Amino acid sequence: MYSIRKKLSIIILICSVLAALLTAIFVNVTINNKFNKYMVDIQNKRNNRIVQYFEEVYKRDKKWASNSGSEMKHEAYMSDYCLTLLDSNKKMIWMMDPNDIKGKEHFKALSNKSGVYITNSFPIKYNGSTVGYIEIGQYSSVLLSTEDMNFKLSINKGIGASIFLSLLIVIIISLYISKQFSVPIREVSNISVNLSNGDYNSRTNLKTDILEIEKLKSSINTLGEKLKHQDLLRKRLISDISHEIRTPLNILQNNLEAMIDGIFPVNTEQLAALNDEVIRFGKLLNNLNTLKKFESETISINKEKVPLNELLSSICDDFSIALNEKNIELIYNTKSGKNYNIFGDTDKLKQVFINLLSNAIKFSNYSGKIWVNLTRVKEEIIVSIRDTGIGIQKEDLPFIFERLYRGDKSRNKIEGSGLGLTIVKDILTLHSASINVESEEGKGSIFTIRFKAIN
Ligand code: ADP
């Protein structure tokens, strides 16, 4: 296993070495080719010049002598090539010894000249006929002087130096880049290890300009937040369930014991109070059961055309007794004659509005007001339920749809199970509808549901 930093550095380095090598080979081959072509050109010009020289010599003397053009020997010796002059019958007039060149000090130092001895023969012409031949021999197809060799060497050195320098720069850059990746990824992976070990408070606030790592960072933080919240809910769930069950059981037990001991009279009023506790207990179990069905996705849903205006008006009527008890005024606003049809399960939708209206009444003070508004905006049907009740604390707002979540205020004073809104949310999800809530503590709350209309 490699660390991401090591792996990235190795990859960048291998790619750069390959790129540098390829560039070096390409540059070297191109320069060599061009240079050799240039040298061959020069050599051809030299050969022409030598032939022309001997043609001039013949033109002047009209015959070959044993020293004709021998002044060229010096130049030939200095430039590392040998000349042999032949007459028209290819009989040798004079020649230079190739071994003289081989023995030269600087010649030994130039490795490329220690190769095979090559000779080229060129005809010497006078008045259109061949009067002799000049043979030019050398130890390489192309002769390079010490300066030429030095020039080639310095180019190769330049290429080598640029490779070395670019690799050095690449190593520094790759270390820097790989650090940019490895540090945040290592941090995020440490956080995920902490989370998996149960440390739900572990968070990261690293700064990065890499989009994917930024997303990874924020999602791991959100995950931590959610795990922490789920953990809190789980702990609350156990204490809430035991509390919810214990309270009615204790009341029942105490009252029954008091009746058995003859402290409390066994009359209709006492029995009705005990029955209320049994009903409360039953309600809690029913809600838990409904929720279990939703969460295990075993709930069956029968969708049909539902005229929301009719459904809402009948539900509002059903609440008249509860409203009267608290002297709450309910105002139902809708435009008659408009189409408010949606596709849904009537019973489940009824449950949604009952839960929301019960909450509105439950969390309203005596003589409060509740507005139920039904409107249609294009293809959207919007139901809002607004109350002038106690409102919801800012810190409770994000969690009120969670299982068994109850606002701190309502927890102690107002009866409830913390399941009503969870059920509402689950039913609305099945109807592809959305719900949102706005609330101000002490002023009231407004729940808004958006459905898709049908004709
Ligand atoms: P329950 O009402 O049984 O406590 P719900 O799931 O229906 O459970 O509601 C969750 C919490 O949301 C409540 O405990 C309460 O704090 C808050 N809440 C819901 N509706 C209202 C409302 N209309 N006004 C004020 N608080 C509300």
Boltz pocket constraint, residues with backbone or C-beta under 6 A from the ligand:
constraints:
  - pocket:
      binder: B
      contacts: [[A, 355], [A, 356], [A, 359], [A, 360], [A, 363], [A, 387], [A, 389], [A, 390], [A, 391], [A, 392], [A, 396], [A, 400], [A, 401], [A, 402], [A, 405], [A, 406], [A, 407], [A, 408], [A, 409], [A, 410], [A, 411], [A, 414], [A, 415], [A, 416], [A, 417], [A, 418], [A, 419], [A, 420], [A, 421], [A, 422], [A, 444], [A, 445]]
      max_distance: 6.0
